[in-house]
Amino acid sequence: MGVSSQSMCFKSPAPPTAPGRSLKNLSQSVRALPVRILTIGKKRSKGVQLLVDEYIEKLKYYCRVDDVQLKPNPKNTSDVKAQIDGEDIRIMQHIRPEDWVVVLDERGQDIGSEKMAELVGEARNTGSEVLVFCIGGPYGHGQKLRKRADVTVRLSTMVLNHQVALIVLLEQLYRAWTILKGQKYHHQ
């Protein structure tokens, strides 16, 4: 299910922000869900890992972040469908029924930083224990994950390498929390 341009569309009902409450006012009621980021990809470069570590360090003041890197499917690499299916099985093994799952996909809905903050802030209303973001391999996500997703968004209209997507996601999560807390990192 995607994210509409008007409001977040969740599979299960999530109460909207109360009338007259801005994202800044929402910050007092935000219960931080732990975040788990599942990324399909090969070993990261040292530079990328430094940036990942830096953003995780910044985010620890708002929420716990687990960075889980999953190897791409090495079997049948010449068979794209087999590779996607293998990666789909691998990523689904790390998702629990009570998780709130956000799939990052180039065909997902466009959202801005404020909508990302809304997604993060309202995820607690879903009854979920963990907010999970999924970054796929070079051929994208499989059907099981797509069906399981609570929200599907895109970070860019351009296709991003999994390492670049991870850095963009982490920066946007940090930005989302600064928006929710009314801090000066984000400007309009």
C-alpha positions as CSV (number, residue, x, y, z in Angstrom):
1,M,0.0,0.0,0.0
2,G,1.4,3.4,-0.8
3,V,1.4,6.8,0.9
4,S,-1.0,9.3,-0.5
5,S,0.0,12.9,-1.0
6,Q,-2.7,14.0,1.4
7,S,-2.1,11.8,4.4
8,M,-0.4,8.5,5.3
9,C,-2.4,5.5,4.2
10,F,-1.9,2.6,6.5
11,K,-3.3,-1.0,6.1
12,S,-4.6,-0.8,9.6
13,P,-6.3,2.3,10.8
14,A,-3.9,4.9,12.4
15,P,-5.5,7.9,14.1
16,P,-4.7,11.1,12.2
17,T,-3.0,14.0,13.9
18,A,-5.6,15.8,15.9
19,P,-7.0,18.9,14.3
20,G,-4.9,22.0,15.2
21,R,-1.9,19.8,16.2
22,S,1.2,20.5,14.1
23,L,4.1,18.1,13.8
24,K,5.9,20.2,16.3
25,N,3.1,19.7,18.8
26,L,3.0,16.0,18.0
27,S,6.6,15.7,19.4
28,Q,5.5,15.6,23.0
29,S,3.4,12.5,22.4
30,V,5.8,10.6,20.1
31,R,6.8,7.2,21.5
32,A,9.9,6.2,19.6
33,L,9.6,2.9,18.0
34,P,12.9,1.1,17.5
35,V,13.9,1.1,13.8
36,R,15.3,-1.9,12.0
37,I,16.7,-1.3,8.5
38,L,17.0,-4.4,6.3
39,T,19.3,-3.9,3.3
40,I,20.1,-6.4,0.6
41,G,23.6,-5.7,-0.7
42,K,27.2,-6.6,-0.9
43,K,29.9,-5.3,1.6
44,R,29.8,-1.6,2.1
45,S,32.6,0.7,1.3
46,K,34.5,2.2,4.3
47,G,33.2,5.7,3.4
48,V,29.6,4.5,3.4
49,Q,30.0,2.7,6.6
50,L,31.4,5.8,8.3
51,L,28.3,7.8,7.2
52,V,26.0,5.0,8.4
53,D,27.7,4.9,11.8
54,E,27.5,8.7,12.0
55,Y,23.8,8.8,11.4
56,I,23.1,5.9,13.7
57,E,25.0,7.8,16.4
58,K,22.9,10.9,15.8
59,L,19.7,8.8,15.8
60,K,20.4,7.1,19.1
61,Y,19.1,10.2,20.9
62,Y,15.7,9.6,19.4
63,C,15.3,5.9,18.9
64,R,17.2,2.6,18.6
65,V,18.4,1.7,15.1
66,D,19.4,-1.8,14.1
67,D,21.2,-1.9,10.8
68,V,20.9,-5.4,9.3
69,Q,22.8,-6.1,6.1
70,L,21.7,-9.2,4.2
71,K,23.8,-10.7,1.4
72,P,22.3,-10.9,-2.0
73,N,21.1,-14.3,-3.2
74,P,24.2,-15.9,-4.7
75,K,22.3,-18.8,-6.3
76,N,21.1,-18.5,-9.8
77,T,22.5,-15.0,-10.3
78,S,21.9,-15.3,-14.0
79,D,18.2,-15.9,-13.3
80,V,16.8,-12.6,-12.1
81,K,13.5,-14.1,-10.9
82,A,15.3,-16.7,-8.8
83,Q,17.6,-14.0,-7.3
84,I,14.6,-11.8,-6.4
85,D,12.7,-14.8,-4.9
86,G,15.7,-15.9,-2.9
87,E,16.2,-12.4,-1.5
88,D,12.5,-12.1,-0.8
89,I,12.7,-15.2,1.4
90,R,15.8,-14.0,3.1
91,I,14.3,-10.5,4.0
92,M,10.9,-12.0,5.1
93,Q,12.8,-14.1,7.7
94,H,13.7,-10.9,9.4
95,I,10.2,-9.5,9.6
96,R,7.8,-10.4,12.4
97,P,4.0,-10.2,12.2
98,E,3.9,-7.3,14.7
99,D,6.4,-5.1,12.7
100,W,5.4,-2.0,10.8
101,V,7.0,-2.5,7.4
102,V,8.0,0.4,5.0
103,V,9.3,-0.8,1.7
104,L,11.5,1.6,-0.2
105,D,10.9,1.2,-3.9
106,E,11.3,3.4,-7.0
107,R,7.6,2.8,-7.8
108,G,6.4,3.8,-4.3
109,Q,4.7,7.1,-3.4
110,D,6.6,10.3,-3.2
111,I,6.8,11.8,0.2
112,G,8.6,14.8,1.5
113,S,10.5,15.2,4.7
114,E,7.4,16.4,6.6
115,K,5.5,13.3,5.5
116,M,8.4,11.1,6.5
117,A,8.2,12.7,9.9
118,E,4.5,12.0,10.0
119,L,5.1,8.4,9.1
120,V,7.7,8.0,11.9
121,G,5.6,9.9,14.4
122,E,2.4,8.1,13.7
123,A,3.9,4.6,13.4
124,R,3.4,4.2,17.1
125,N,-0.4,4.3,16.6
126,T,-0.3,1.1,14.6
127,G,0.3,-1.1,17.7
128,S,3.6,-2.2,16.2
129,E,6.7,-2.9,18.2
130,V,9.3,-2.1,15.5
131,L,9.4,0.2,12.4
132,V,11.1,-1.7,9.7
133,F,12.5,-0.2,6.5
134,C,13.5,-2.5,3.6
135,I,16.0,-1.6,0.9
136,G,16.1,-4.1,-1.9
137,G,18.9,-5.5,-4.1
138,P,19.7,-4.5,-7.7
139,Y,16.4,-6.0,-9.0
140,G,14.1,-4.8,-6.3
141,H,11.8,-6.5,-3.9
142,G,9.9,-9.8,-4.3
143,Q,6.1,-10.3,-4.2
144,K,6.0,-11.6,-0.6
145,L,7.5,-8.4,0.8
146,R,5.4,-6.2,-1.4
147,K,2.3,-7.9,-0.1
148,R,3.5,-7.7,3.5
149,A,4.4,-4.0,3.3
150,D,2.3,-1.5,5.3
151,V,3.6,1.4,3.3
152,T,5.6,1.7,0.1
153,V,7.5,4.9,-0.6
154,R,10.4,6.1,-2.8
155,L,13.3,8.2,-1.8
156,S,13.9,9.5,-5.3
157,T,12.5,9.3,-8.8
158,M,16.0,8.1,-9.7
159,V,17.1,4.6,-9.0
160,L,19.5,4.6,-6.1
161,N,22.2,2.0,-5.3
162,H,21.4,0.3,-2.0
163,Q,24.3,2.0,-0.2
164,V,23.2,5.5,-1.4
165,A,19.6,4.6,-0.5
166,L,20.7,3.7,3.0
167,I,22.5,7.0,3.6
168,V,19.5,8.9,2.2
169,L,17.1,7.0,4.5
170,L,19.2,7.5,7.6
171,E,19.5,11.2,6.9
172,Q,15.7,11.5,6.4
173,L,15.1,9.6,9.6
174,Y,17.3,12.0,11.5
175,R,15.6,14.9,9.7
176,A,12.2,13.4,10.6
177,W,13.1,13.3,14.3
178,T,14.3,16.8,14.3
179,I,11.0,17.9,12.7
180,L,9.0,16.0,15.3
181,K,11.1,17.5,18.1
182,G,10.9,21.0,16.7
183,Q,14.6,21.3,16.4
184,K,16.4,23.6,13.9
185,Y,18.0,21.0,11.6
186,H,15.1,21.1,9.1
187,H,14.1,24.4,7.4
188,Q,11.3,25.1,5.0
